[in-house]
């Protein structure tokens, strides 16, 4: 899942390890550099989205 806002790309993904499968987010600037990322994994996507919103993600854009 990904979204764009303020020219940055937001990605929401799950860990590759099937034992963990935690949700995480990453924010990438137009120049390709990662400018933000979740510091922990979340069991629920809604918790991950809430954390991303506290860090600038706007789901309505």
C-alpha positions in Angstrom: 0.0 0.0 0.0 1.3 3.4 -0.8 0.1 7.0 -0.9 1.5 10.3 -2.0 1.2 13.6 -0.1 3.2 16.8 -0.3 5.3 15.2 -3.0 6.6 12.5 -0.6 5.7 8.9 -1.1 4.3 7.0 2.0 4.6 3.2 2.0 2.9 0.8 4.4 4.1 -2.8 4.4 4.5 -5.9 6.5 7.7 -7.5 7.6 9.0 -10.3 5.4 9.5 -12.6 8.4 6.3 -14.8 8.6 6.7 -15.1 12.4 6.5 -11.4 12.9 4.3 -9.9 10.1 4.2 -6.5 11.8 3.0 -3.4 9.9 5.5 -0.6 9.3 5.6 2.7 7.3 8.3 4.6 5.4 8.3 8.1 3.9 10.4 8.8 0.9 11.2 12.2 -0.5 11.0 12.9 -4.3 14.8 12.5 -4.5 14.5 8.9 -3.3 15.9 9.4 0.2 14.0 8.0 3.1 13.0 10.9 5.4 11.0 9.0 7.9 10.1 5.5 9.1 8.2 3.8 11.9 10.5 3.0 14.8 8.5 -0.2 15.7 6.2 -2.7 14.1 2.4 -2.7 14.6 0.1 -5.8 14.8 -2.8 -3.8 13.3 -2.7 -1.6 10.2 -4.9 0.9 11.9 -2.3 1.4 14.6 0.4 1.8 12.0 -1.7 4.4 10.1 -2.3 6.3 13.3 1.4 6.5 14.0 2.1 7.7 10.5 -0.6 10.4 10.9 1.2 11.7 14.0 4.3 12.0 11.8 2.7 13.9 8.9 0.7 11.4 6.8 -2.6 12.7 5.6 -4.9 9.9 4.4 -7.3 12.3 2.6 -4.7 13.4 0.1 
